Amino acid sequence: MKIYADVSGAVWTVEVSPGQEVREGEVLLVVESMKMEIPITASVNGVIKEIFVAKGEMVEDGQCILEME
């Protein structure tokens, strides 16, 4: 399952790493947009397969930011 950014902005923090198990609702990363911190959360339970962004990197609305299994 791929997870997409909800907004455009800068990656503020990455809260997970590849191989980590996460639960539905857990914060995966935080995007800073228009001086607001917007958490991106897991929509299902799973394991982080790959992260496509890093702290400080700019992301666009709808960009794939990570993949879960």
C-alpha positions as CSV (number, residue, x, y, z in Angstrom):
1,M,0.0,0.0,0.0
2,K,1.4,3.4,-1.0
3,I,0.9,6.5,1.2
4,Y,0.6,9.9,-0.4
5,A,1.1,13.4,0.9
6,D,-2.1,15.3,1.8
7,V,-0.5,18.7,1.2
8,S,2.5,20.4,-0.4
9,G,5.3,21.4,2.0
10,A,8.5,20.4,3.7
11,V,9.0,17.1,5.5
12,W,9.3,18.3,9.1
13,T,10.0,14.9,10.7
14,V,10.1,11.2,9.7
15,E,8.7,9.1,12.6
16,V,9.2,5.6,11.2
17,S,11.9,3.5,9.5
18,P,11.9,0.6,7.0
19,G,10.9,-2.7,8.6
20,Q,9.0,-1.0,11.5
21,E,5.5,-2.2,12.3
22,V,2.9,0.5,12.6
23,R,-0.7,0.6,13.7
24,E,-3.6,2.4,12.0
25,G,-3.6,6.0,13.1
26,E,0.1,6.1,14.0
27,V,2.0,9.2,12.8
28,L,4.4,8.2,9.9
29,L,5.8,11.7,9.2
30,V,4.9,15.3,9.6
31,V,4.8,17.9,6.8
32,E,5.1,21.6,7.5
33,S,2.9,23.6,5.2
34,M,2.0,27.3,5.6
35,K,3.5,27.3,9.1
36,M,1.3,24.4,10.2
37,E,2.5,20.9,11.1
38,I,0.3,18.3,9.4
39,P,0.7,14.7,10.5
40,I,0.5,11.9,7.9
41,T,-0.9,8.8,9.6
42,A,-1.1,5.1,8.7
43,S,-4.6,4.2,7.3
44,V,-4.1,0.5,8.2
45,N,-1.8,-1.7,10.3
46,G,1.3,-2.8,8.5
47,V,5.1,-2.8,8.1
48,I,7.0,0.1,6.5
49,K,8.6,-1.2,3.3
50,E,10.3,1.9,1.9
51,I,10.4,5.6,2.6
52,F,10.8,7.9,-0.5
53,V,11.4,11.2,1.3
54,A,13.7,12.7,3.9
55,K,13.6,15.4,6.5
56,G,13.8,18.8,4.9
57,E,12.7,17.6,1.5
58,M,9.9,19.3,-0.3
59,V,6.8,17.2,-1.2
60,E,3.8,17.9,-3.5
61,D,0.2,17.2,-2.7
62,G,-0.5,13.6,-3.9
63,Q,3.2,12.6,-4.1
64,C,3.9,9.0,-3.0
65,I,6.0,9.4,0.2
66,L,6.2,5.8,1.5
67,E,5.1,2.2,1.0
68,M,3.7,-0.2,3.5
69,E,3.1,-4.0,3.4
